[in-house]
């Protein structure tokens, strides 16, 4: 999954939906120039939660692909 591809934006949408229901914090995003440095959200705790969320997604995807 590459930043700025369809899969990435779908993952962001899934996380935003999850975070609105389960987490406290701002969901404001940083400028897209920072995304390649793994800084997606302005709120540091929300950003860390997204990184964990995306790591879990990638782990599941690798298991499904037999990697």
C-alpha positions as CSV (number, residue, x, y, z in Angstrom):
1,X,0.0,0.0,0.0
2,X,1.4,3.3,-1.0
3,X,0.5,6.7,0.5
4,X,-2.0,8.5,-1.7
5,X,-3.3,5.4,-3.5
6,X,-7.0,4.3,-3.3
7,X,-6.2,1.6,-0.7
8,X,-4.6,4.2,1.6
9,X,-7.5,6.5,1.4
10,X,-9.9,3.7,2.1
11,X,-7.9,2.8,5.2
12,X,-8.0,6.4,6.4
13,X,-11.8,6.4,6.0
14,X,-12.0,3.2,8.0
15,X,-9.8,4.6,10.7
16,X,-11.7,7.9,10.9
17,X,-15.0,6.0,11.3
18,X,-13.4,3.8,14.1
19,X,-11.8,6.7,15.8
20,X,-14.9,8.8,15.9
21,X,-16.7,6.0,17.8
22,X,-13.8,4.8,20.0
23,X,-11.1,7.4,20.5
24,X,-10.8,10.9,21.9
25,X,-8.9,13.4,19.9
26,X,-8.8,15.6,16.9
27,X,-9.0,14.0,13.5
28,X,-7.5,16.9,11.7
29,X,-4.9,15.8,9.2
30,X,-1.5,17.3,8.5
31,X,-0.4,18.6,5.1
32,X,0.0,15.7,2.7
33,X,3.8,16.6,2.4
34,X,4.2,15.1,5.9
35,X,2.4,11.9,5.3
36,X,5.5,10.2,3.8
37,X,7.1,10.8,7.2
38,X,4.3,8.9,8.9
39,X,2.7,12.1,10.2
40,X,-0.9,11.9,9.1
41,X,-2.9,13.4,12.0
42,X,-2.1,16.6,13.9
43,X,-3.0,15.0,17.2
44,X,0.0,12.9,18.1
45,X,-2.1,10.2,20.0
46,X,-4.5,9.9,17.1
47,X,-1.5,9.6,14.7
48,X,0.0,6.8,16.8
49,X,-3.3,5.0,16.9
50,X,-3.5,5.2,13.1
51,X,0.0,3.8,12.7
52,X,-0.9,0.9,14.9
53,X,-4.2,0.5,13.0
54,X,-2.4,0.5,9.7
55,X,0.2,-1.9,10.9
56,X,-2.5,-4.3,11.9
57,X,-4.1,-3.9,8.5
58,X,-0.8,-4.7,6.7
59,X,-0.2,-7.7,9.0
60,X,-3.6,-9.1,8.2
61,X,-3.1,-8.5,4.5
62,X,0.3,-10.3,4.6
63,X,-1.3,-13.3,6.3
64,X,-4.0,-13.4,3.7
65,X,-1.4,-13.3,0.9
66,X,0.6,-16.0,2.5
67,X,3.7,-13.8,3.1
